[in-house]
């Protein structure tokens, strides 16, 4: 769900390193956010997920 090299790049620009489990945890969190947005979309009887669903 995420691109590890991009995550590591962002952290490197901040002077930080990426722990072995960070990207996996971030991917799970991101998946949860997508599922929540999809639920709100369905609740509003739409088939397209928009930024306002976040």
Secondary structure by P-SEA (a helix, b strand, c coil): cccaaaaaaaaaaaccccccaaaaaaaaaaaaaaaaaaaaaaaacccccccccc
